[in-house]
């Protein structure tokens, strides 16, 4: 039976949170309209038992898929293979949905034919503090074309729903066995979507931990190789899009901004290395790799003040920038 929405739940050792995640989707107001694919990415805890419990309760809506460990990208790839929903959305196994907002979202999604739908996301920090991910200058219920939202910069996995066939029919594959691949998924979605609808309702509840997540500073230093790999991947993607002449000006701006963010984040992680000489050496080598992949991206990056300072006089300012960035991190 076809559904209006497929929810891909990436589940790796999330027994502590998964019951809350799946319970939030087990709501009679929308259960028959959704397909929840719980992709167990090689868990060794009780993740499978929880997922199978929900599959037994509502087999037409909850599906448990077991696979070998391959990372977040592999769970998206597997879900796209199996999805039956008109639309596709990703939900991490330790996050959940706001049920009232989700119920309204599903009803409105039934009336939508936009390529992409954006909704609101609420962040929940370790200390209990909550705040909304800011979405500005968009009108609730309005469908936009890309040229109308060229300046909009907040599109990301937690607020985004995409037509399933836009990704599956184009054989999209996200890098596997690697962190930080959300940006690949976002860029592919931006590339193929022409129309965007905004629904000003809370849907995604994002659990933000400063310690355990891959985006913590400590883990980013540890996993710098993965971060560099993804940054190079999205740089290649952007260059390929330009060569194929498939980018209108608004998409060019939106996608380049994310490529620059990925590359800039990698630069900043290198600034956190304990040895200043190692920081400078790795930054220079990575910057040269970017230049090799895409001279155009390298040139564009040079117009941004941070990169301009970093490259000044053969990267001589890197030690000073390293100190400044570390002070900034401590204050924030």
Backbone torsions as a table, in degrees:
resi	resn	phi	psi	omega
1	UNK	NA	128.1	-179.7
2	UNK	-72.0	150.4	-178.1
3	UNK	-123.7	162.4	175.7
4	UNK	-77.8	-29.2	-175.5
5	UNK	-143.4	134.2	167.0
6	UNK	-102.5	127.0	175.3
7	UNK	-106.4	117.6	177.9
8	UNK	-92.2	113.6	-179.5
9	UNK	-102.8	112.4	177.2
10	UNK	-80.0	115.7	-172.3
11	UNK	-124.6	106.4	175.4
12	UNK	-132.9	107.5	179.4
13	UNK	50.6	54.2	-177.3
14	UNK	-118.1	31.4	-178.4
15	UNK	-58.5	-27.6	-179.4
16	UNK	-66.5	-28.3	-172.1
17	UNK	-118.8	-20.8	-167.0
18	UNK	-63.3	-33.2	179.3
19	UNK	-61.8	-42.2	176.7
20	UNK	-63.8	-41.0	-179.7
21	UNK	-59.8	-52.2	-174.9
22	UNK	-74.3	-32.5	176.8
23	UNK	-61.9	-35.4	-179.3
24	UNK	-67.4	-22.7	178.8
25	UNK	-95.1	-8.5	-178.2
26	UNK	-92.9	70.5	-173.8
27	UNK	-128.3	125.6	-175.4
28	UNK	-59.6	-23.1	-178.2
29	UNK	-65.9	-26.2	-176.9
30	UNK	-139.8	1.6	-172.7
31	UNK	-57.9	-39.9	-178.2
32	UNK	-72.5	-12.6	-176.8
33	UNK	-96.1	-7.0	-174.6
34	UNK	-122.8	157.0	172.4
35	UNK	-121.7	123.7	-179.1
36	UNK	-110.7	111.2	179.0
37	UNK	-98.7	106.8	179.1
38	UNK	-91.6	104.7	-175.5
39	UNK	-97.2	105.5	-179.2
40	UNK	-81.4	109.5	-172.5
41	UNK	-90.5	53.9	177.6
42	UNK	78.5	35.0	-178.9
43	UNK	-64.5	150.5	177.4
44	UNK	-117.0	7.1	178.9
45	UNK	-108.4	-150.1	-176.9
46	UNK	-91.4	19.5	-179.5
47	UNK	-55.4	-45.7	-177.2
48	UNK	-61.0	-42.2	-178.1
49	UNK	-61.3	-41.2	-179.4
50	UNK	-67.1	-46.2	-179.6
51	UNK	-62.5	-42.1	-179.7
52	UNK	-66.9	-30.2	176.0
53	UNK	-61.0	-44.7	-180.0
54	UNK	-72.6	-34.6	176.2
55	UNK	-62.4	-38.5	178.0
56	UNK	-67.1	-35.3	-179.5
57	UNK	-71.1	-40.2	-174.9
58	UNK	-143.7	73.9	-174.2
59	UNK	-65.2	-19.7	177.9
60	UNK	-78.6	-13.0	-176.5
61	UNK	-118.4	-37.7	-178.3
62	UNK	-103.8	128.7	178.6
63	UNK	-127.1	127.7	177.2
64	UNK	-97.9	126.7	178.8
65	UNK	-123.4	118.6	177.9
66	UNK	-98.3	138.1	179.0
67	UNK	-151.4	163.7	174.6
68	UNK	-68.5	155.6	-178.3
69	UNK	-62.8	127.0	-179.9
70	UNK	-143.8	4.7	179.1
71	UNK	88.1	171.5	-175.4
72	UNK	-59.0	-40.0	-180.0
73	UNK	-59.4	-36.1	-179.5
74	UNK	-69.0	-31.0	178.0
75	UNK	-69.9	-36.5	176.2
76	UNK	-67.0	-45.2	179.8
77	UNK	-58.8	-45.2	179.9
78	UNK	-64.3	-42.4	180.0
79	UNK	-64.8	-39.2	178.1
80	UNK	-63.8	-33.4	176.6
81	UNK	-62.6	-37.8	-169.6
82	UNK	-101.4	-11.0	-170.1
83	UNK	-62.1	138.0	175.2
84	UNK	-112.5	-4.2	-177.4
85	UNK	-80.3	150.8	173.8
86	UNK	-62.7	-39.4	178.5
87	UNK	-112.5	161.8	-175.2
88	UNK	-134.4	135.6	179.9
89	UNK	-142.2	145.9	-179.3
90	UNK	-106.4	137.2	178.1
91	UNK	-136.9	123.8	177.4
92	UNK	-70.0	149.1	-175.6
93	UNK	-67.2	-13.1	176.7
94	UNK	-105.3	7.7	175.1
95	UNK	-108.6	-179.2	-179.6
96	UNK	-154.9	178.7	179.6
97	UNK	-113.5	151.2	174.1
98	UNK	-81.6	111.5	-166.2
99	UNK	-63.9	-41.4	179.6
100	UNK	-64.8	-44.9	177.4
101	UNK	-64.1	-39.9	-178.9
102	UNK	-65.4	-38.0	178.7
103	UNK	-61.8	-44.3	178.0
104	UNK	-66.4	-41.9	179.6
105	UNK	-57.2	-44.5	-179.2
106	UNK	-65.1	-42.4	179.0
107	UNK	-62.8	-40.6	179.8
108	UNK	-74.2	-30.3	177.9
109	UNK	-64.3	-32.0	178.7
110	UNK	-62.0	-27.2	-178.6
111	UNK	-93.7	-3.3	-173.3
112	UNK	-94.5	146.1	168.9
113	UNK	-130.2	16.7	176.7
114	UNK	-66.8	149.5	178.9
115	UNK	-65.9	-36.6	-178.7
116	UNK	-132.9	143.4	176.8
117	UNK	-125.4	131.5	179.2
118	UNK	-110.5	137.5	177.1
119	UNK	-131.8	178.2	-177.2
120	UNK	-88.6	155.8	178.8
121	UNK	-130.7	137.4	176.2
122	UNK	-109.4	131.4	179.7
123	UNK	-94.4	132.5	176.7
124	UNK	-119.7	114.0	-176.5
125	UNK	-87.2	167.4	-179.5
126	UNK	-55.4	-36.0	-176.3
127	UNK	-85.0	5.7	178.9
128	UNK	92.0	-10.1	178.3
129	UNK	-64.5	138.1	178.5
130	UNK	-127.7	149.2	174.5
131	UNK	-159.1	157.1	-179.0
132	UNK	-87.9	139.4	171.7
133	UNK	-67.5	121.3	-172.3
134	UNK	-68.5	130.7	171.7
135	UNK	-127.0	116.7	-171.1
136	UNK	-116.7	151.3	168.5
137	UNK	66.8	22.8	173.9
138	UNK	-118.1	143.9	-177.1
139	UNK	-98.9	129.7	-179.2
140	UNK	-57.1	127.8	176.4
141	UNK	87.0	-7.0	-177.4
142	UNK	-85.6	140.8	174.6
143	UNK	-101.1	126.0	-176.8
144	UNK	-110.4	152.0	163.5
145	UNK	-96.1	160.7	-172.5
146	UNK	-58.6	-37.3	-177.7
147	UNK	-64.7	-16.7	179.5
148	UNK	-85.4	-16.4	-176.6
149	UNK	-127.8	35.6	-176.8
150	UNK	-58.5	-29.8	-176.7
151	UNK	-88.5	-6.5	-176.5
152	UNK	-72.4	125.5	-169.9
153	UNK	-120.7	3.1	-169.6
154	UNK	-101.3	11.9	-178.8
155	UNK	-68.5	125.0	179.6
156	UNK	-153.5	174.8	-172.2
157	UNK	-57.5	-39.0	-173.1
158	UNK	-73.6	-14.5	179.6
159	UNK	-115.0	3.2	-166.1
160	UNK	-112.6	135.3	170.2
161	UNK	-124.2	138.4	-175.1
162	UNK	-131.9	147.7	173.6
163	UNK	-61.1	129.3	-175.8
164	UNK	-57.5	-43.7	-173.2
165	UNK	-69.5	-20.0	178.7
166	UNK	-65.8	-33.3	178.6
167	UNK	-90.1	-46.4	-175.2
168	UNK	-68.0	-42.1	-178.0
169	UNK	-67.7	-18.8	178.5
170	UNK	-102.1	13.5	174.1
171	UNK	54.4	43.1	180.0
172	UNK	-68.2	132.9	174.9
173	UNK	-130.4	127.0	177.8
174	UNK	-90.6	144.0	-179.2
175	UNK	-57.1	134.7	-178.5
176	UNK	-103.3	165.3	-178.3
177	UNK	53.2	46.1	-175.3
178	UNK	-157.9	140.5	172.1
179	UNK	-82.8	172.5	170.5
180	UNK	69.1	21.5	-176.2
181	UNK	-89.1	-1.0	177.4
182	UNK	-53.8	-36.2	-176.9
183	UNK	-66.3	-31.8	175.6
184	UNK	-63.7	-46.6	179.2
185	UNK	-60.0	-43.3	-179.8
186	UNK	-63.1	-45.5	-177.7
187	UNK	-65.3	-42.9	176.8
188	UNK	-59.4	-42.0	-179.4
189	UNK	-65.0	-42.9	177.2
190	UNK	-61.0	-39.4	-176.4
191	UNK	-64.6	-41.7	-173.8
192	UNK	-91.2	-16.6	-179.0
193	UNK	-85.0	134.0	175.9
194	UNK	-106.6	-31.9	179.9
195	UNK	-118.6	143.9	-175.4
196	UNK	-133.2	126.7	176.3
197	UNK	-110.0	139.8	177.3
198	UNK	-109.9	129.3	172.4
199	UNK	-114.9	115.5	-175.6
200	UNK	-82.0	54.7	-178.6
201	UNK	-128.2	146.0	178.6
202	UNK	-74.3	131.7	-179.6
203	UNK	-129.0	-53.7	-170.9
204	UNK	-95.3	129.8	175.9
205	UNK	-109.2	108.4	-170.6
206	UNK	-102.4	119.0	-180.0
207	UNK	-86.2	114.2	-175.7
208	UNK	-107.5	116.8	177.3
209	UNK	-112.8	131.3	179.4
210	UNK	-83.4	-4.5	-174.6
211	UNK	-110.9	-53.7	-167.5
212	UNK	-87.5	-22.5	-172.6
213	UNK	-76.5	158.0	-178.5
214	UNK	-64.4	-19.4	-179.3
215	UNK	-88.5	1.8	172.8
216	UNK	-66.3	150.8	-176.0
217	UNK	-59.4	-41.4	-179.7
218	UNK	-60.8	-45.5	-178.2
219	UNK	-71.9	-29.8	178.0
220	UNK	-67.4	-37.9	175.2
221	UNK	-64.1	-44.9	-179.6
222	UNK	-60.8	-37.9	-174.4
223	UNK	-106.0	30.3	-175.6
224	UNK	-58.7	-32.8	179.2
225	UNK	-61.1	-39.6	177.7
226	UNK	-68.0	-40.8	-180.0
227	UNK	-62.4	-42.8	178.6
228	UNK	-65.4	-39.7	179.7
229	UNK	-60.5	-45.2	-179.7
230	UNK	-67.7	-41.5	178.6
231	UNK	-59.1	-42.5	177.7
232	UNK	-66.7	-38.5	178.8
233	UNK	-60.5	-47.4	-176.4
234	UNK	-72.1	-27.6	173.8
235	UNK	-64.2	-43.4	177.6
236	UNK	-65.4	-40.7	178.7
237	UNK	-59.0	-48.6	-178.5
238	UNK	-61.0	-43.5	179.5
239	UNK	-62.6	-40.3	178.6
240	UNK	-64.8	-40.7	178.1
241	UNK	-59.5	-43.8	-179.3
242	UNK	-64.9	-41.9	-179.6
243	UNK	-64.0	-34.3	179.8
244	UNK	-80.6	-4.3	177.9
245	UNK	62.5	33.3	-176.5
246	UNK	-101.3	7.6	-174.8
247	UNK	-109.1	117.8	167.9
248	UNK	-74.5	169.0	-174.5
249	UNK	-59.7	-40.7	-177.5
250	UNK	-67.0	-41.1	177.8
251	UNK	-68.4	-36.9	175.9
252	UNK	-55.7	-49.1	-179.7
253	UNK	-61.5	-47.2	-175.4
254	UNK	-65.3	-43.7	-177.0
255	UNK	-74.3	-42.9	178.9
256	UNK	-59.3	-37.8	-179.4
257	UNK	-59.1	-39.7	-179.8
258	UNK	-74.2	-34.5	175.1
259	UNK	-62.7	-44.7	179.6
260	UNK	-63.8	-37.1	178.3
261	UNK	-64.6	-41.7	-179.6
262	UNK	-65.5	-44.7	179.2
263	UNK	-66.8	-44.0	179.8
264	UNK	-62.8	-38.3	177.5
265	UNK	-63.2	-36.8	177.8
266	UNK	-66.7	-43.1	175.0
267	UNK	-55.4	-47.1	-176.0
268	UNK	-67.1	-33.7	176.1
269	UNK	-64.5	-40.4	176.5
270	UNK	-61.4	-30.0	177.7
271	UNK	-67.2	-17.3	179.8
272	UNK	-88.4	-3.9	178.3
273	UNK	-62.6	141.9	-175.6
274	UNK	-66.4	-26.9	-177.6
275	UNK	-101.6	120.7	-176.0
276	UNK	-64.3	-35.1	179.2
277	UNK	-68.2	-38.0	176.9
278	UNK	-65.7	-39.6	177.0
279	UNK	-57.3	-51.7	-177.3
280	UNK	-62.9	-42.5	-178.9
281	UNK	-62.9	-47.0	-177.9
282	UNK	-68.8	-38.3	177.8
283	UNK	-62.2	-45.2	179.9
284	UNK	-62.4	-45.0	-179.6
285	UNK	-64.3	-41.6	179.6
286	UNK	-67.0	-42.7	178.8
287	UNK	-60.9	-39.9	176.8
288	UNK	-65.7	-33.8	176.4
289	UNK	-65.8	-41.2	176.1
290	UNK	-59.5	-44.3	179.6
291	UNK	-61.2	-39.1	179.6
292	UNK	-66.3	-42.4	-179.0
293	UNK	-68.7	-45.4	-176.1
294	UNK	-150.6	97.2	175.8
295	UNK	-56.0	-31.9	179.5
296	UNK	-65.8	-44.5	177.2
297	UNK	-64.5	-41.8	178.4
298	UNK	-58.0	-43.4	-179.6
299	UNK	-67.8	-43.2	178.8
300	UNK	-61.5	-42.4	179.9
301	UNK	-60.7	-33.3	-177.9
302	UNK	-65.9	-12.2	177.9
303	UNK	-85.5	-10.4	-179.9
304	UNK	-89.8	137.3	-168.8
305	UNK	-60.4	-39.5	-178.4
306	UNK	-61.8	-47.2	-178.9
307	UNK	-69.9	-37.2	178.8
308	UNK	-60.1	-45.1	177.6
309	UNK	-64.8	-40.8	-177.3
310	UNK	-63.0	-39.1	-177.7
311	UNK	-82.1	-11.3	-173.4
312	UNK	-57.1	131.5	174.8
313	UNK	51.5	50.7	177.0
314	UNK	58.5	44.6	172.5
315	UNK	69.8	25.3	-178.4
316	UNK	-68.7	-21.6	-178.6
317	UNK	-87.4	-2.1	-178.0
318	UNK	-56.5	-45.3	178.9
319	UNK	-57.9	-39.4	178.6
320	UNK	-68.9	-42.8	178.2
321	UNK	-62.8	-33.9	177.6
322	UNK	-61.2	-44.8	179.0
323	UNK	-64.7	-46.2	-179.3
324	UNK	-60.4	-44.1	-178.1
325	UNK	-67.0	-38.4	178.2
326	UNK	-64.6	-38.2	176.7
327	UNK	-64.3	-42.2	178.5
328	UNK	-59.5	-45.7	-179.5
329	UNK	-59.9	-43.2	-178.9
330	UNK	-62.4	-34.8	-178.1
331	UNK	-80.5	-15.7	-177.3
332	UNK	-119.3	NA	NA
